[in-house]
């Protein structure tokens, strides 16, 4: 299951997400989304967990809990919509 984590402090790293969610089970991947040009966090990320039951427990227990000083928003990620690529100037 792919989990969306929002309202992340800009200092949170992918390793921090991995560590926070590992308490609930196996993590396939943990990624903080960064700006392509600046490399700065966009304030959200994703955690993939192969076991859906563990993922649901992580969502339930981590939603609205503090991580690096901010209460994070945690829910099941919705599939990414296909959208046309924006032209780069």
SVG drawing of the C-alpha trace seen along z (x, -y; Angstrom):
<svg xmlns="http://www.w3.org/2000/svg" viewBox="-7 -30 26 38">
<polyline fill="none" stroke="black" stroke-width="0.4" points="0.0,0.0 1.2,-3.5 0.8,-6.0 0.8,-9.8 2.4,-11.9 1.7,-15.6 2.5,-18.7 6.1,-17.5 8.7,-19.8 11.2,-20.8 14.0,-19.2 12.5,-15.7 14.4,-13.3 13.5,-10.0 15.5,-8.2 13.4,-10.0 10.2,-8.7 11.6,-5.2 12.5,-5.3 9.1,-6.6 7.1,-4.1 9.3,-1.0 7.8,-0.6 4.6,0.7 6.2,3.2 8.3,3.6 8.9,0.6 9.5,1.0 10.4,-2.6 10.2,-5.9 10.6,-9.1 10.3,-12.8 9.4,-14.7 11.8,-17.5 11.8,-20.4 13.7,-19.5 15.6,-22.7 16.3,-23.7 16.4,-20.2 14.3,-21.5 11.5,-19.4 8.0,-20.2 6.6,-19.2 5.2,-15.8 6.3,-12.3 5.3,-8.7 5.9,-5.4 5.3,-2.1 4.4,0.9 3.9,4.4 1.5,5.5 -1.8,3.7 -2.8,4.5 0.5,2.9 0.0,0.0 -3.6,-0.7 -2.3,-0.5 0.5,-3.0 -2.1,-5.4 -4.4,-5.1 -1.7,-5.7 0.5,-8.2 -2.2,-10.6 -2.1,-13.9 0.9,-12.9 4.0,-15.1 7.1,-14.4 10.0,-16.9 7.7,-19.4 4.7,-19.3 1.6,-17.2 1.6,-15.2 -1.3,-14.2 -1.3,-10.5 -3.7,-8.6 -3.7,-6.1 -2.2,-7.7 -4.6,-8.1 -3.3,-7.0 -1.5,-9.7 -3.6,-11.2 -2.1,-11.4 -1.8,-15.0 0.1,-16.7 3.6,-17.8 4.0,-21.5 6.4,-23.1 9.7,-24.1 10.9,-27.6"/>
</svg>
